[in-house]
């Protein structure tokens, strides 16, 4: 999948202090970025 914006639906699994997201469904939301205007934010 060549997505730039990805929605992940799933569930959290926790064992002690270790946490995992178990992905159930992936949705490509890249088309939502088409109308977005992004300005450079070069902080020096």
C-alpha positions as CSV (number, residue, x, y, z in Angstrom):
1,X,0.0,0.0,0.0
2,X,1.5,3.4,-1.0
3,X,-0.7,5.6,1.3
4,X,0.4,8.9,2.6
5,X,-2.5,9.1,5.1
6,X,-3.7,5.8,6.6
7,X,-6.5,5.1,9.1
8,X,-6.0,2.1,11.3
9,X,-9.0,0.5,13.1
10,X,-8.1,-2.2,15.6
11,X,-7.7,-3.0,19.2
12,X,-5.1,-2.3,21.8
13,X,-3.3,-5.2,23.5
14,X,-1.3,-4.6,26.7
15,X,0.9,-7.1,28.4
16,X,2.7,-5.4,31.3
17,X,4.2,-2.2,30.0
18,X,4.3,-3.4,26.4
19,X,1.4,-2.2,24.2
20,X,0.5,-3.2,20.6
21,X,-2.1,-2.0,18.2
22,X,-3.6,-5.1,16.5
23,X,-4.8,-3.7,13.1
24,X,-8.2,-5.0,12.0
25,X,-8.8,-2.7,9.0
26,X,-6.7,-0.2,7.1
27,X,-8.3,2.6,5.1
28,X,-6.4,4.8,2.6
29,X,-7.3,8.4,3.3
30,X,-4.7,9.9,1.0
31,X,-7.4,11.6,-1.3
32,X,-8.3,13.8,1.7
33,X,-4.8,15.4,1.3
34,X,-5.5,16.7,-2.2
35,X,-7.0,20.0,-1.2
36,X,-4.6,20.6,1.7
37,X,-2.3,23.6,1.4
38,X,1.0,23.1,3.2
39,X,3.5,25.9,3.8
40,X,7.1,25.3,4.5
41,X,8.0,25.3,8.3
42,X,11.8,25.5,8.2
43,X,12.9,26.5,11.7
44,X,16.6,27.4,11.9
